Amino acid sequence: VILNTEEIAGYLTDEVVLVTGGGGSIGSELCRQIARFKPKTLLILDIYENNAYELQNELLFKYKNNINLKVLIGSVRDKQRLEQIFETYRPGVVFHAAAHKHVPLMEDNPAEAIKNNVLGTLYTAECADRYGVKKFVLISSDKAVNPTNVMGATKRMAEMIIQSLDKNSKTVFAAVRFGNVLG
């Protein structure tokens, strides 16, 4: 994969970047890659403190004092917490990677998949719109294509939410179905 690093740097360098689910498998890799482009602030939002803490230590060790990093513990299901984060930090770019992604587990826990993947996306995207985020990137899934399971259906619904918001927003909303690398 050949990245257009100038284009990527153009919207990440000196910008406040929020990564929801930042401690997860895709979110943490996004954070590692975003850090290379010298954001003004990198906000790592996750509900699970252990992974977020390990990522924080890794990035601080690698970049020393050359990164402004904030780890925020909270859930995308929590509207008040999201409002507080957007009000306080005013992110310009959001990578929304927070999600339940394991197909068999979501088949057994469909209500949780809906709360996290659908409502969490709605709440985060609404904040992005309200607070004037420039770019919002939903990390979706190939399972959103003609979904045959709960997880895929919730990711397709998340895509539909941002497509709907994009029509009347100054925020540019986008979805990627394989988003564990920039570009």
C-alpha positions in Angstrom: 0.0 0.0 0.0 1.4 3.4 -1.0 0.1 6.2 1.3 -0.4 9.7 0.2 1.4 11.0 3.2 1.1 14.7 2.2 -2.7 14.4 2.1 -2.8 12.5 5.4 -0.5 15.0 7.1 -2.7 17.8 5.7 -5.6 16.8 7.9 -3.8 15.2 10.9 -0.8 17.5 11.6 -1.5 20.1 14.3 -5.1 18.8 14.6 -6.9 17.5 17.6 -7.7 13.9 16.7 -10.1 11.6 18.6 -10.0 7.9 18.2 -12.9 6.1 19.9 -12.1 2.5 20.8 -8.5 3.7 20.7 -7.3 0.8 22.9 -8.8 -1.8 20.6 -7.1 -3.8 17.9 -7.9 -1.4 15.0 -8.1 1.8 17.2 -4.7 1.3 18.7 -3.1 0.7 15.3 -4.7 3.9 14.0 -3.3 5.7 17.1 0.2 4.4 16.3 -0.1 5.6 12.7 -1.7 9.0 13.6 1.0 9.8 16.1 3.6 9.8 13.3 1.8 12.8 11.7 2.3 15.0 14.8 -1.3 15.8 15.8 -1.8 18.8 18.1 -3.5 16.4 20.5 -4.2 12.7 20.2 -7.3 11.7 22.2 -7.6 8.0 22.9 -11.1 7.2 24.1 -11.8 3.7 25.4 -14.0 2.0 28.0 -11.3 -0.6 28.8 -8.5 1.1 30.7 -5.8 -1.7 30.5 -5.4 -1.5 26.7 -5.6 2.3 26.7 -3.0 2.5 29.4 -0.6 0.1 27.6 -1.0 2.1 24.4 -0.4 5.4 26.3 2.9 4.0 27.7 4.0 2.7 24.3 3.4 6.0 22.6 4.9 8.1 25.4 8.0 5.9 25.4 8.3 6.1 21.6 7.6 9.8 21.2 8.9 11.1 24.6 7.8 14.7 25.0 7.0 15.1 21.3 3.3 14.0 21.6 0.4 15.6 23.4 -1.6 12.5 24.4 -4.8 12.2 26.5 -6.3 8.9 27.4 -10.0 9.3 28.2 -11.9 6.5 29.8 -15.6 6.4 28.8 -18.1 4.8 26.6 -19.6 6.0 23.3 -22.9 4.8 24.8 -22.7 7.7 27.3 -24.0 10.9 25.8 -23.0 13.1 28.7 -19.4 11.8 28.6 -19.2 12.3 24.9 -20.6 15.9 25.2 -18.0 16.6 27.9 -15.2 15.3 25.7 -16.2 17.2 22.6 -16.9 20.4 24.6 -13.5 20.2 26.3 -11.2 19.1 23.5 -13.0 20.2 20.3 -11.6 17.5 18.0 -11.2 18.3 14.4 -10.9 14.7 13.2 -12.7 11.7 14.6 -11.9 8.0 13.9 -14.8 6.0 15.3 -13.4 2.6 15.9 -15.4 1.8 19.1 -17.5 -1.3 18.4 -18.4 -4.8 19.4 -17.0 -6.8 16.5 -17.0 -10.5 17.3 -19.8 -12.1 15.3 -20.6 -15.2 17.5 -20.7 -13.0 20.7 -23.0 -10.5 19.1 -25.3 -13.3 17.9 -25.7 -14.2 21.6 -25.9 -10.5 22.8 -27.8 -8.6 20.1 -29.1 -5.8 22.3 -25.5 -5.0 23.4 -24.4 -4.9 19.7 -27.2 -2.4 19.0 -26.4 -0.2 22.0 -22.7 0.0 21.2 -22.5 -0.2 17.4 -25.6 1.7 16.5 -26.4 4.0 19.3 -22.7 4.6 20.1 -22.2 5.7 16.5 -25.3 7.9 16.6 -24.2 9.7 19.7 -20.6 10.1 18.6 -21.6 11.3 15.1 -24.2 13.7 16.5 -21.5 15.3 18.7 -19.2 15.5 15.7 -21.8 17.4 13.8 -22.8 19.7 16.7 -19.2 20.6 17.6 -18.0 21.2 14.0 -15.7 18.3 13.5 -14.1 18.5 10.0 -13.8 14.8 9.3 -15.5 11.8 10.8 -14.4 8.3 9.7 -16.4 5.3 10.8 -14.5 2.1 10.9 -17.1 -0.3 9.5 -16.8 -3.9 8.4 -17.0 -6.1 5.3 -19.8 -7.9 7.2 -21.9 -4.7 6.6 -22.3 -5.8 2.9 -25.7 -7.6 2.7 -25.4 -8.5 6.4 -26.3 -12.0 7.5 -25.5 -11.6 11.2 -26.2 -9.1 14.0 -22.8 -7.6 14.0 -22.9 -6.9 10.3 -26.4 -5.5 10.5 -25.4 -3.1 13.3 -22.4 -1.9 11.3 -24.6 -1.4 8.2 -27.0 0.7 10.4 -24.0 2.7 11.6 -23.1 3.4 8.0 -26.6 4.5 7.3 -26.5 6.9 10.3 -23.4 8.7 9.1 -24.7 8.8 5.5 -27.9 10.4 6.7 -26.0 13.0 8.9 -23.6 13.8 6.0 -26.4 15.2 3.9 -27.0 18.3 6.1 -23.7 18.7 8.0 -20.5 20.7 7.6 -18.7 17.6 8.9 -17.4 15.3 6.2 -18.6 11.8 7.2 -17.1 8.7 5.7 -17.1 5.0 6.3 -14.3 2.4 5.6 -15.0 -1.3 5.6 -11.4 -2.2 6.2 -9.8 0.5 8.3 -7.0 -0.7 10.3 -4.5 1.3 8.3 -4.5 4.9 7.2 -5.2 5.4 3.5 
